[in-house]
Amino acid sequence: MIFNLDKVTPDLNRRFGGLARLYGAAGAERIRCAHVVIVGLGGVGSWAAEAFARSGVSRITLIDFDHIAESNINRQVHALDSTLGQAKVQAMRQRIMLINSECHVECIEAFVDTENWPRILSLNSYFDPKSVAVIDACDQVKAKIAMATWAIKNNALLISVGAAGGKRLAHRVEIDDLSAVTHDPLLAKIRYSLRKEHGVPRLGKMHLACVFSREAVQQPAVQCEKNLQQSFPVSWQQDSTLNCHGYGSVVSVTSTFGMCAVSWVLNKIAD
């Protein structure tokens, strides 16, 4: 068998033509010209990045300071044997290049915090605040509050993703305004802080779209850590990122959170 090792020149119209048939030619063109920012490349954000790449988006900014660990393989699309130890933003960029080599991918190896948002985006010379969409897929409360207050104040196109850990039922995932979110302790903290410390009204919509699940959070199985001690080597037990040391997670749910966020963004951009 002979393999052609030459670089493939993508036919973008053929590769992403399905978007035009769904959103119309104008809508698909707006999606192609969009600039999306994904904050956090874990079990949610990595799938969001994959979906944007497969939708022909031409500019993607990836923000994360973490590296791929073996315990990420159960739910993160860029986590493979071949990528263990790599920076998540770099592993995701390499994957995006295999999907659309014409996409401009900006990698920012940093964590978002109250001090650097949105200044951190100035590292990207292609940043246009008037045509950017942001998916907040991180799990840090202060970072989420910083992005949420910025989005509400500037009427920015941002969707905040809640906690996918401890959830089993992908079909229970939905999108609503933060004021209507239930069964999500992470987003509840964001809502409380925005109302108490950032002047967001206590009544009515908060004008912040969120992805969440109304499924009750599943507590870690009682025997989980005991079983791990019996079945796995000590080095594996001591991995602080193990699901059993916190809430468990499953790719069918984490990826659904990411896909719902992308669907919301694509519809906003196309319309």
N, C-alpha and C positions, 0 to 999 in steps of 0.2 A: 504494500500500500504506500502511495506517495502522497505526502502532505505538502500543501502550498504554504510556505512560511512567510511569504510576502505580506506586508501590512495591507489589511483590507481597507479600501476606501469606501466609507459608508454612503449609501444612497439614502439620505435622510427622508426624502419623500416616501420611499418605499418602506423604510424602517419604521417610521412614525405616522404613516398615512392613516392608521386607524383613528388617530386623534381628530383629524379633519372630518372624518365621517361621523364622528360622535359630537364634537363641539362646533362643527362648521369650520370653514377655512379661516375666517377671521379669529375665531376663538382659539383654534390650534396655533395660529401664528402668534397670538398673545402669549400662549403657554410657552412656545418655543423661545420667545424673546424675554421671558421672565427671569428674574433673579431670585432664587430661594435660598434661605439660610436655615440650617438645621443645627440646633443647639442640643448636643447630647447624641452620641452614636451608639446607644445600647440596643436593647431588645426592641425598642420602638423606633428610635431615630435612624438606625441602620436600614430598616425596611423602608422608611420614608425616603431616604436618600436613593435607594434602589428604585423606588417607584417614580421619583422625579426623573432619574436618568432614563428610565424606560418610557417616559412621556416626552422625551425630546427637549427637556428644559436645557437652555444653553449656558446658564450660569448657576453654579451651586457653591455655596460657602458652607464648609463643614467646621464646626467648633466643638472640640473635645480635647481633654488633656490626658485621657486614659489610654492604656495599652490593652491589647487583646489577651485574655487569660483563658485557660482551658474550660473554666466554669461558664464562659460566655457561649460556648458552642451550642448549648441547648436552645438558644433563642436569638442569636445575633447573626445576620446574614453574612457578614464579612469574617466571622470567626471560623477558621478552618485549621487543620494541622499545619498548613503552610504559612499561616499568618500569625501564629502564636508569638506573642512578644512584640509585635509591631504596634506602632501608634495607630489608634483606631481611624484617625482622619486619613492617614496615608494608605492603610489597607482599603478603606472605602474608596479613596480616589483611584487606586489601581483597578478596583472592580468597575467603577463608573467608566473608566477609559475603555474597558472591554465591551461596554454596552454602547457608548457613544464617544468616540475619540475626539469629536468636535466640541465636546462640552468643556467649558472653562471651569475648573474646580479649584477653589481657593481653600487651603487647609490652614486653620488657625489652631495651633496646639496650645490651648489655654482653657481654663474654666471661667465661665461667666460669673461675675459677682457684682455687688452694688457699686463698686468703684470703677469698673471698666465698661459697663453697658450704658449706652450703645457705642461708646468710643472704640471698643474692640473691633467694630466693623470698619473703622478707618484704615485698618491694616490691609483692607481689600481695595485696591485702586479702582475696581469696577463697581464699587458700592454706589447705588443710587437710591436715596431714601424715599423717592417718590414711586419707585417701581419694585419694591422688595417685599417678599412674603416670608414670614418667620414661623417655623415650627419649634416651639419650646418643648423639647423632649427630655429635659434634664430632670433630676429628682431632688435638687437642692432648693430649699424653701426661699432663701434670700435671693438666689438668682432668679427664681420664678417671679418673685415679687418685683424685682427690678425690671424685668421684661414686661410684666403685666402693667405696671404703672406707666412705663414709657408708651406702651401700645394704646392704653386708654387715653392718655394725655394727647397723643399725636394722631389718634384715629388710624393707627398703623394696622396693616394686615398681619395679624398674629393669632395663632391658635395654641392654647396651652394644653398639654397632655397630662392627665392625671396618673395615678398609680396603677400599673398593670399587674403588680405582684399580688399574689393571693387570690387571683381570679382564674376561673376555669372555663367560663362560658363565653366564647367569642361573640355569640349572637346577642349578648346583652349589652354590647358596647354601643354607645350613642354619642351625639354631639348636642350640646345645649349651652345657653349662657351660664356663666359661673354662678349667677344667683339661683339657678335651678338645679345645680349639681347635688347629688346625694351619694352616700355610700363610698365616699372618697376622702379619707383623712388628710391627704396631701393638699388637695384643692380646697378643703375646708379651712386649712391654715392660711392659704392664700386669701381666701374670701374674708376671713376674720381680720387679717392684717390690712387689707385694702380699705376696709370699712373703718377700722379703729385708728389707723395711723396715716392713711393716705387720702382721706377725704372723699372716698367713694360713698355715695348715698346708701343707706341701709335698706331702702325700699326700691323696688323696680329693678330693671335690668342693669347689669354692670358693664355691658358692652365688651365682654371678653368671652370668646368662644372657647369651649373646652371639650376634650375627648375624655370620656369616663365610662364606667360601668356601674349599673345599679345593683349588680350582684353583690351580696354580702362578702366581705373579705374572709377568705379561708385561712384560719390560723395554721401555722406549721404543724404537721403531724407529730403527736406526742412521742412516738417511737423513732422519729426521723434520725436524731443525733445518735441514739443508741444503735440503730441499725447501721449507720455509717461507720461507727467504731468497729463493728464486727465484720464489715464487708470491704472496707477500703483502707489503704495504708495511711500512716500517720500524716504524711505530707499532704495528702488529699484532704484529710479531716481539718487541717489547720488553715486551709484556704478561707480567708475571711469573706470572700465574695460568694461562697456557697449559698445556694438558695435556702438550704435547710437551716442556716444560721440566721435567716430572716424570713421574709415571706417567700413561698415557692413561686415559680413562674413557668409558663408554657408558651411556646412560640406561636401557637394558634391564636392566643390572646394578645401577646405583645405586638405581633405583626399586624393584627387587626386594628389596634390602637393607631399604629403608624399609618396604615392604609386609609383609615377614616380621616386622619388629619390631612393627608395628601389630597384626598377626594374633595374635602372642603376648600382647600387652597386652589386646586385646579378649577373648581367651579367659580370661585371668586374671580380668578384671573381671566378665565374665558368669557365671563359675562361682563 
